[in-house]
Amino acid sequence: MELLDKPVTPLPDFSLEQYLQGQSFSYPVSPEPIRLKIRLPEGRGWHLKETRLSLDQNYDDLGNGMVEVTADVADTLQLRFWLNGFDADMEVMEPTEMREDFAAAARKLARTYCKKP
């Protein structure tokens, strides 16, 4: 890295804060927020009581060791990678399109692992 003596020329109408808030580093899947509803074991989702996905998040105990979390969030690849980290412990209930994406991925994964190496 080399320190230059040239002055910086800022780009007109560029705001780093707005750029970061625009989810540019989260790899947006769709431009509009989604209403996410997931179900998972209480032991896997307890941290979402304190580390909320959004200000409007609802955390409901379903009474069978499972919880349901609903929140308006940005639909990003980062969100989907995070959800995949729960493996089969998490079920996407809504939105329907995301549920179908996760179901298709699960079927593909099952086909891959049903093959003999």
Biotite code that builds the C-alpha atoms (Angstrom):
import biotite.structure as struc

atoms = struc.array([
    struc.Atom([0.000, 0.000, 0.000], chain_id="A", res_id=1, res_name="MET", atom_name="CA", element="C"),
    struc.Atom([1.293, 3.434, -0.889], chain_id="A", res_id=2, res_name="GLU", atom_name="CA", element="C"),
    struc.Atom([0.190, 6.744, 0.583], chain_id="A", res_id=3, res_name="LEU", atom_name="CA", element="C"),
    struc.Atom([-0.448, 9.289, -2.152], chain_id="A", res_id=4, res_name="LEU", atom_name="CA", element="C"),
    struc.Atom([-0.077, 13.062, -1.895], chain_id="A", res_id=5, res_name="ASP", atom_name="CA", element="C"),
    struc.Atom([-2.997, 13.701, -4.252], chain_id="A", res_id=6, res_name="LYS", atom_name="CA", element="C"),
    struc.Atom([-6.193, 15.139, -2.795], chain_id="A", res_id=7, res_name="PRO", atom_name="CA", element="C"),
    struc.Atom([-9.315, 13.000, -2.833], chain_id="A", res_id=8, res_name="VAL", atom_name="CA", element="C"),
    struc.Atom([-11.976, 13.913, -5.369], chain_id="A", res_id=9, res_name="THR", atom_name="CA", element="C"),
    struc.Atom([-15.345, 12.998, -3.861], chain_id="A", res_id=10, res_name="PRO", atom_name="CA", element="C"),
    struc.Atom([-18.032, 11.679, -6.156], chain_id="A", res_id=11, res_name="LEU", atom_name="CA", element="C"),
    struc.Atom([-20.970, 14.045, -6.510], chain_id="A", res_id=12, res_name="PRO", atom_name="CA", element="C"),
    struc.Atom([-24.159, 12.890, -4.760], chain_id="A", res_id=13, res_name="ASP", atom_name="CA", element="C"),
    struc.Atom([-22.439, 9.855, -3.164], chain_id="A", res_id=14, res_name="PHE", atom_name="CA", element="C"),
    struc.Atom([-23.107, 9.035, 0.476], chain_id="A", res_id=15, res_name="SER", atom_name="CA", element="C"),
    struc.Atom([-21.258, 6.087, 2.004], chain_id="A", res_id=16, res_name="LEU", atom_name="CA", element="C"),
    struc.Atom([-23.865, 5.894, 4.764], chain_id="A", res_id=17, res_name="GLU", atom_name="CA", element="C"),
    struc.Atom([-26.721, 5.593, 2.264], chain_id="A", res_id=18, res_name="GLN", atom_name="CA", element="C"),
    struc.Atom([-24.752, 3.056, 0.241], chain_id="A", res_id=19, res_name="TYR", atom_name="CA", element="C"),
    struc.Atom([-24.218, 0.854, 3.311], chain_id="A", res_id=20, res_name="LEU", atom_name="CA", element="C"),
    struc.Atom([-27.846, 1.210, 4.420], chain_id="A", res_id=21, res_name="GLN", atom_name="CA", element="C"),
    struc.Atom([-28.939, 0.124, 0.944], chain_id="A", res_id=22, res_name="GLY", atom_name="CA", element="C"),
    struc.Atom([-27.875, -3.475, 1.696], chain_id="A", res_id=23, res_name="GLN", atom_name="CA", element="C"),
    struc.Atom([-25.319, -3.388, -1.138], chain_id="A", res_id=24, res_name="SER", atom_name="CA", element="C"),
    struc.Atom([-22.990, -5.751, 0.736], chain_id="A", res_id=25, res_name="PHE", atom_name="CA", element="C"),
    struc.Atom([-25.803, -8.150, 1.592], chain_id="A", res_id=26, res_name="SER", atom_name="CA", element="C"),
    struc.Atom([-26.438, -9.107, -2.054], chain_id="A", res_id=27, res_name="TYR", atom_name="CA", element="C"),
    struc.Atom([-30.135, -8.265, -2.456], chain_id="A", res_id=28, res_name="PRO", atom_name="CA", element="C"),
    struc.Atom([-32.386, -10.931, -3.972], chain_id="A", res_id=29, res_name="VAL", atom_name="CA", element="C"),
    struc.Atom([-35.334, -8.575, -4.349], chain_id="A", res_id=30, res_name="SER", atom_name="CA", element="C"),
    struc.Atom([-35.625, -4.807, -4.009], chain_id="A", res_id=31, res_name="PRO", atom_name="CA", element="C"),
    struc.Atom([-38.548, -4.871, -1.563], chain_id="A", res_id=32, res_name="GLU", atom_name="CA", element="C"),
    struc.Atom([-38.540, -6.088, 2.057], chain_id="A", res_id=33, res_name="PRO", atom_name="CA", element="C"),
    struc.Atom([-40.276, -9.382, 2.771], chain_id="A", res_id=34, res_name="ILE", atom_name="CA", element="C"),
    struc.Atom([-42.404, -10.637, 5.647], chain_id="A", res_id=35, res_name="ARG", atom_name="CA", element="C"),
    struc.Atom([-40.299, -13.558, 6.901], chain_id="A", res_id=36, res_name="LEU", atom_name="CA", element="C"),
    struc.Atom([-41.896, -16.215, 9.083], chain_id="A", res_id=37, res_name="LYS", atom_name="CA", element="C"),
    struc.Atom([-39.742, -19.098, 10.313], chain_id="A", res_id=38, res_name="ILE", atom_name="CA", element="C"),
    struc.Atom([-40.196, -21.926, 12.815], chain_id="A", res_id=39, res_name="ARG", atom_name="CA", element="C"),
    struc.Atom([-37.354, -23.468, 14.750], chain_id="A", res_id=40, res_name="LEU", atom_name="CA", element="C"),
    struc.Atom([-36.600, -25.187, 18.065], chain_id="A", res_id=41, res_name="PRO", atom_name="CA", element="C"),
    struc.Atom([-36.602, -22.793, 21.001], chain_id="A", res_id=42, res_name="GLU", atom_name="CA", element="C"),
    struc.Atom([-33.008, -23.739, 21.809], chain_id="A", res_id=43, res_name="GLY", atom_name="CA", element="C"),
    struc.Atom([-31.870, -22.663, 18.349], chain_id="A", res_id=44, res_name="ARG", atom_name="CA", element="C"),
    struc.Atom([-33.901, -19.460, 18.236], chain_id="A", res_id=45, res_name="GLY", atom_name="CA", element="C"),
    struc.Atom([-33.752, -18.103, 21.798], chain_id="A", res_id=46, res_name="TRP", atom_name="CA", element="C"),
    struc.Atom([-31.099, -15.530, 20.855], chain_id="A", res_id=47, res_name="HIS", atom_name="CA", element="C"),
    struc.Atom([-33.623, -13.847, 18.545], chain_id="A", res_id=48, res_name="LEU", atom_name="CA", element="C"),
    struc.Atom([-35.434, -12.557, 21.628], chain_id="A", res_id=49, res_name="LYS", atom_name="CA", element="C"),
    struc.Atom([-32.546, -10.159, 22.242], chain_id="A", res_id=50, res_name="GLU", atom_name="CA", element="C"),
    struc.Atom([-30.914, -9.922, 18.821], chain_id="A", res_id=51, res_name="THR", atom_name="CA", element="C"),
    struc.Atom([-33.948, -8.999, 16.795], chain_id="A", res_id=52, res_name="ARG", atom_name="CA", element="C"),
    struc.Atom([-34.130, -9.326, 13.015], chain_id="A", res_id=53, res_name="LEU", atom_name="CA", element="C"),
    struc.Atom([-36.141, -6.085, 12.798], chain_id="A", res_id=54, res_name="SER", atom_name="CA", element="C"),
    struc.Atom([-37.939, -3.607, 15.018], chain_id="A", res_id=55, res_name="LEU", atom_name="CA", element="C"),
    struc.Atom([-41.306, -5.204, 14.202], chain_id="A", res_id=56, res_name="ASP", atom_name="CA", element="C"),
    struc.Atom([-40.191, -8.766, 14.997], chain_id="A", res_id=57, res_name="GLN", atom_name="CA", element="C"),
    struc.Atom([-42.667, -11.070, 16.757], chain_id="A", res_id=58, res_name="ASN", atom_name="CA", element="C"),
    struc.Atom([-41.345, -14.040, 18.725], chain_id="A", res_id=59, res_name="TYR", atom_name="CA", element="C"),
    struc.Atom([-44.043, -16.585, 19.580], chain_id="A", res_id=60, res_name="ASP", atom_name="CA", element="C"),
    struc.Atom([-43.646, -19.719, 21.680], chain_id="A", res_id=61, res_name="ASP", atom_name="CA", element="C"),
    struc.Atom([-45.709, -22.425, 19.973], chain_id="A", res_id=62, res_name="LEU", atom_name="CA", element="C"),
    struc.Atom([-45.772, -24.542, 23.146], chain_id="A", res_id=63, res_name="GLY", atom_name="CA", element="C"),
    struc.Atom([-44.210, -27.671, 21.661], chain_id="A", res_id=64, res_name="ASN", atom_name="CA", element="C"),
    struc.Atom([-40.556, -26.710, 22.036], chain_id="A", res_id=65, res_name="GLY", atom_name="CA", element="C"),
    struc.Atom([-40.828, -24.702, 18.833], chain_id="A", res_id=66, res_name="MET", atom_name="CA", element="C"),
    struc.Atom([-40.945, -20.955, 18.278], chain_id="A", res_id=67, res_name="VAL", atom_name="CA", element="C"),
    struc.Atom([-42.159, -18.875, 15.376], chain_id="A", res_id=68, res_name="GLU", atom_name="CA", element="C"),
    struc.Atom([-40.365, -15.682, 14.451], chain_id="A", res_id=69, res_name="VAL", atom_name="CA", element="C"),
    struc.Atom([-41.959, -13.142, 12.110], chain_id="A", res_id=70, res_name="THR", atom_name="CA", element="C"),
    struc.Atom([-40.208, -9.999, 10.888], chain_id="A", res_id=71, res_name="ALA", atom_name="CA", element="C"),
    struc.Atom([-40.049, -7.606, 7.962], chain_id="A", res_id=72, res_name="ASP", atom_name="CA", element="C"),
    struc.Atom([-36.522, -7.958, 6.563], chain_id="A", res_id=73, res_name="VAL", atom_name="CA", element="C"),
    struc.Atom([-34.502, -7.351, 3.420], chain_id="A", res_id=74, res_name="ALA", atom_name="CA", element="C"),
    struc.Atom([-34.469, -10.382, 1.117], chain_id="A", res_id=75, res_name="ASP", atom_name="CA", element="C"),
    struc.Atom([-30.742, -10.916, 0.652], chain_id="A", res_id=76, res_name="THR", atom_name="CA", element="C"),
    struc.Atom([-28.339, -13.748, -0.011], chain_id="A", res_id=77, res_name="LEU", atom_name="CA", element="C"),
    struc.Atom([-26.807, -12.966, 3.375], chain_id="A", res_id=78, res_name="GLN", atom_name="CA", element="C"),
    struc.Atom([-30.184, -13.673, 5.036], chain_id="A", res_id=79, res_name="LEU", atom_name="CA", element="C"),
    struc.Atom([-30.551, -16.935, 3.117], chain_id="A", res_id=80, res_name="ARG", atom_name="CA", element="C"),
    struc.Atom([-27.006, -18.060, 4.041], chain_id="A", res_id=81, res_name="PHE", atom_name="CA", element="C"),
    struc.Atom([-27.795, -17.326, 7.690], chain_id="A", res_id=82, res_name="TRP", atom_name="CA", element="C"),
    struc.Atom([-31.091, -19.257, 7.518], chain_id="A", res_id=83, res_name="LEU", atom_name="CA", element="C"),
    struc.Atom([-29.321, -22.224, 5.908], chain_id="A", res_id=84, res_name="ASN", atom_name="CA", element="C"),
    struc.Atom([-27.047, -22.335, 8.953], chain_id="A", res_id=85, res_name="GLY", atom_name="CA", element="C"),
    struc.Atom([-29.977, -23.746, 10.943], chain_id="A", res_id=86, res_name="PHE", atom_name="CA", element="C"),
    struc.Atom([-30.067, -26.785, 8.610], chain_id="A", res_id=87, res_name="ASP", atom_name="CA", element="C"),
    struc.Atom([-33.185, -28.937, 9.000], chain_id="A", res_id=88, res_name="ALA", atom_name="CA", element="C"),
    struc.Atom([-33.971, -27.342, 12.375], chain_id="A", res_id=89, res_name="ASP", atom_name="CA", element="C"),
    struc.Atom([-35.511, -24.319, 10.652], chain_id="A", res_id=90, res_name="MET", atom_name="CA", element="C"),
    struc.Atom([-38.607, -24.196, 8.457], chain_id="A", res_id=91, res_name="GLU", atom_name="CA", element="C"),
    struc.Atom([-39.473, -21.193, 6.310], chain_id="A", res_id=92, res_name="VAL", atom_name="CA", element="C"),
    struc.Atom([-43.216, -20.647, 6.516], chain_id="A", res_id=93, res_name="MET", atom_name="CA", element="C"),
    struc.Atom([-43.384, -17.376, 4.547], chain_id="A", res_id=94, res_name="GLU", atom_name="CA", element="C"),
    struc.Atom([-42.914, -15.948, 2.018], chain_id="A", res_id=95, res_name="PRO", atom_name="CA", element="C"),
    struc.Atom([-44.118, -18.758, -0.217], chain_id="A", res_id=96, res_name="THR", atom_name="CA", element="C"),
    struc.Atom([-41.438, -18.139, -2.844], chain_id="A", res_id=97, res_name="GLU", atom_name="CA", element="C"),
    struc.Atom([-38.640, -18.476, -0.290], chain_id="A", res_id=98, res_name="MET", atom_name="CA", element="C"),
    struc.Atom([-40.263, -21.607, 1.164], chain_id="A", res_id=99, res_name="ARG", atom_name="CA", element="C"),
    struc.Atom([-40.325, -23.122, -2.327], chain_id="A", res_id=100, res_name="GLU", atom_name="CA", element="C"),
    struc.Atom([-36.651, -22.182, -2.864], chain_id="A", res_id=101, res_name="ASP", atom_name="CA", element="C"),
    struc.Atom([-35.655, -23.898, 0.387], chain_id="A", res_id=102, res_name="PHE", atom_name="CA", element="C"),
    struc.Atom([-37.771, -26.965, -0.457], chain_id="A", res_id=103, res_name="ALA", atom_name="CA", element="C"),
    struc.Atom([-36.152, -27.241, -3.901], chain_id="A", res_id=104, res_name="ALA", atom_name="CA", element="C"),
    struc.Atom([-32.684, -26.944, -2.349], chain_id="A", res_id=105, res_name="ALA", atom_name="CA", element="C"),
    struc.Atom([-33.554, -29.676, 0.184], chain_id="A", res_id=106, res_name="ALA", atom_name="CA", element="C"),
    struc.Atom([-34.732, -32.006, -2.600], chain_id="A", res_id=107, res_name="ARG", atom_name="CA", element="C"),
    struc.Atom([-31.536, -31.371, -4.558], chain_id="A", res_id=108, res_name="LYS", atom_name="CA", element="C"),
    struc.Atom([-29.420, -32.012, -1.481], chain_id="A", res_id=109, res_name="LEU", atom_name="CA", element="C"),
    struc.Atom([-31.313, -35.252, -0.797], chain_id="A", res_id=110, res_name="ALA", atom_name="CA", element="C"),
    struc.Atom([-30.675, -36.435, -4.380], chain_id="A", res_id=111, res_name="ARG", atom_name="CA", element="C"),
    struc.Atom([-26.978, -35.641, -3.995], chain_id="A", res_id=112, res_name="THR", atom_name="CA", element="C"),
    struc.Atom([-26.618, -37.616, -0.767], chain_id="A", res_id=113, res_name="TYR", atom_name="CA", element="C"),
    struc.Atom([-28.747, -40.548, -1.926], chain_id="A", res_id=114, res_name="CYS", atom_name="CA", element="C"),
    struc.Atom([-26.137, -41.336, -4.594], chain_id="A", res_id=115, res_name="LYS", atom_name="CA", element="C"),
    struc.Atom([-23.429, -43.828, -3.739], chain_id="A", res_id=116, res_name="LYS", atom_name="CA", element="C"),
    struc.Atom([-19.970, -42.218, -3.686], chain_id="A", res_id=117, res_name="PRO", atom_name="CA", element="C"),
])
